Amino acid sequence: MIPAKDWIKDLVIYQVYPRSFYDSNGDGVGDLPGVLAKLDHLVDLGINALWLSPVYRSPNDDNGYDIADYQEIMEEFGTMEDWERLRDACHSHGIKVIMDLVVNHSSDEHSWFLESKSSRNNPKSDYYVWRDPVNGKEPNNWASVFGGSAWEFVPERGQYYLHLFSKKQPDLNWACPALREEVYSMMEWWVKKGVDGFRVDAISYLDKPQDFPDSPLPPQPDGYSLFGQEIAGREGTHRYIREMGTRVFEKYNVLSVGEVSVSSTQELQDYVLTERGEFDMAIPFVPPVVEIHTWSPQKLKEDTLESYQLLRKEGWWARFFSNHDKPRQVSLYGDDKDHWEVSAKMLGMLLHSLPGTPFVYQGEELGMTDVRFPSIEDYDDPDAKNRYHQMILEGASPEEALDQARLESRDNARTPMQWDDSPNEGFTTGTPWLKVNPNYKRINAAAQRQDPHSVYHCYKKLIALRKDHPALTRGELEFVDLPEQELLCLRRVAPEETLLCVNNFSKEEKALPQGLVPEGAQVLLSSYDREGGWRPGRTALRPYESALFLVK
Ligand code: NOJ
């Protein structure tokens, strides 16, 4: 049995989506000097690791998840010197720097691809996945994640290349040893520049079935079928990840977080059981549409418990409710209207009370909400736009299709950070690349930093509590079964102490069983702190009330 690395248990990772964080030069796009300018916000919050969504040179077909040069910084974001200044500032505050690494695919503007597509016999010919036409058409029926065929024809080679994502994101061919060497030496280059870890994008698809079978799923309106889950997590993919682990993660003792596509907790464990030598922790990708329709507090409990039991001795968890691909957590799991503040705090309290390393996505610490743009033109997410057009092809009205985009679009998480109540919320002096959420006058960092009962201060206290309470970082997990489906109650048990966290995921008051909160329990935090918090003797939880107790 190999236990998880100990130092990763003390991390609180803050994800910055640089495009939307802070614009230092008025061009409407967030940038690296902007992250540096706002570092005091993160230092004050108390986080100790910063995950930067991609900042590499990119034509931005998928907001940087299409990389044209892995060793250069995107011009809009600044220069390598800006990145180095940010690195040094982070390190001087004890903040680790985690880079996003996108190596399932590159941009079609990467020099590797330009060379690879130029002929069938150039030195980089095998760096991408090329196939001959079948009966004059695409090699199989796969749809790309962002719509249309997953294959694109290149006349110079008379062949198709595979792109599981947009056609500007050709898949790299991991079966090619020279390509793998390039990736590992690029990673080593970053480690030597002081990077403390990687969040590795879309990692489940590295190994492709060489016979490229048709997907068994029914065709979408455009005639292509989403590729089946069977291409995720193939044994070859696990072999490549282990090679990456030996060559980089373990060799340099850096943090590794895999973004994985899994259909069960069992599959998740294959990526993070320590003895397998793959990732320290994994972020399972669940499409927003699936989560919106399937989520419930009980499901969260069951999933958490299952992965807890599988990994508690030799593994670890990335704990998150939000990222740049998901709706805003307070809109999805809480109530962003009548109980906005208490539910935003409750989610933060639960996040920090569950086992694993918490990931805080920018703006979550302010309780930022989903947005409802008036027109599809206001949306940027290619995924949302594609679904909008698919829905209209299927007969939906423009208003229905727009409502769906409002619900699912990844732009919900990508509206610029709400710094203050000045025009454009203090994010930029120019025109923001994506419209701001009009609620910034009410929800913004400047106001919340001054208000001791804000969501921001709740997060700040939670991060501080993790430093003082070993039960939160290392305690065992026990759920307490309660008859009410909307109540989620758990204990964290360490040799030194036991903590209890009770949460009400409903708009109604819910009675608590007698004796659940022992007499004399010390209240560490309450989502109702503005109303005086938890008072001893209470027998019910108010709507979206969360309370964290030290019971022993
Ligand atoms: C997952 C990333 O989180 C997402 O934003 C991106 O579009 C895809 N991978 C493709 O890189």
Residues whose N, C-alpha, C, O or C-beta is under 5 A from the ligand:
A	BS01	NOJ	D62 Y65 F165 D201 A202 D325
